Amino acid sequence: MTARRTGAGPSSAPERRRFGVGEGLALALALAVLALQFRLWSGKGSWAEVAELEDRVVRARAEIATLEGDNAVLAAEVRALKADPERLEARARTDLGMIREGETFIMILPDDAP
């Protein structure tokens, strides 16, 4: 029978634990996963930033659709004004206050006007 040292007693020196290759590799992999998780949850290119950018894209597309509708209405108005001279004249009279040559403009003000 052989005697084993149990670490009890004055003659035993404290043993220093060293990492083995497998333990060092596991620690390195754990640190790499933590670093990648940190990058994934915060900072540039994180999920929060991607979600914010997707929201901005949705809002921009909605605004573009609204503006395209406005442009279509204006384009139809331009085509109508080019095609119908009477409509163009009516628009000039109402929006710009224009009158024909030889016409007299008369404005009737209400009684309470200054």
ZIKA-V444561 format. One record per residue. N is the residue number from 1. RES is the residue in one letter. NEAR is the number of other ideal C-beta (glycine too) atoms within 10 Angstrom. Layout:
# ZIKA-V444561
n->{N	N}
res->{RES	RES}
near->{NEAR	NEAR}
This chain:
# ZIKA-V444561
n->{1	2	3	4	5	6	7	8	9	10	11	12	13	14	15	16	17	18	19	20	21	22	23	24	25	26	27	28	29	30	31	32	33	34	35	36	37	38	39	40	41	42	43	44	45	46	47	48	49	50	51	52	53	54	55	56	57	58	59	60	61	62	63	64	65	66	67	68	69	70	71	72	73	74	75	76	77	78	79	80	81	82	83	84	85	86	87	88	89	90	91	92	93	94	95	96	97	98	99	100	101	102	103	104	105	106	107	108	109	110	111	112	113	114}
res->{M	T	A	R	R	T	G	A	G	P	S	S	A	P	E	R	R	R	F	G	V	G	E	G	L	A	L	A	L	A	L	A	V	L	A	L	Q	F	R	L	W	S	G	K	G	S	W	A	E	V	A	E	L	E	D	R	V	V	R	A	R	A	E	I	A	T	L	E	G	D	N	A	V	L	A	A	E	V	R	A	L	K	A	D	P	E	R	L	E	A	R	A	R	T	D	L	G	M	I	R	E	G	E	T	F	I	M	I	L	P	D	D	A	P}
near->{3	3	5	6	10	7	9	7	7	4	6	10	7	6	8	5	7	7	10	9	7	8	11	11	11	12	11	10	10	10	10	10	10	10	10	10	10	11	12	12	10	12	10	6	9	14	10	11	12	10	10	11	10	10	10	10	10	10	10	10	10	10	10	10	10	10	10	10	10	10	10	10	10	10	10	10	12	10	10	12	15	10	9	12	9	7	13	13	13	12	15	14	13	9	8	8	9	12	11	8	4	5	9	5	7	5	6	5	7	5	4	5	7	3}
